[in-house]
Amino acid sequence: PELVVVNETGWLIPAGDIEALTDIMSRVLAMPNVELKAMGLAAQLRVRLRHNVKTESEKLKALFESIPQ
């Protein structure tokens, strides 16, 4: 969710919400290809600017190491 701007770079759908999923799928199918492409490019840029794989992997490593064995 921290990388998604709803209707600009993607959509967020609550887990298990089939109605929301089918609604978004219908909207996507109705969107012109040029809009979908622009949205994809905007999403790609947002990820490049806000996501660092090394930082995120370190967070994940710390999370796994905090789990009692």
Secondary structure as GFF3:
##gff-version 3
##sequence-region A 1 69
A	DSSP	alpha_helix	18	30	.	.	.	ID=ss1
A	DSSP	alpha_helix	33	50	.	.	.	ID=ss2
A	DSSP	alpha_helix	53	65	.	.	.	ID=ss3
###
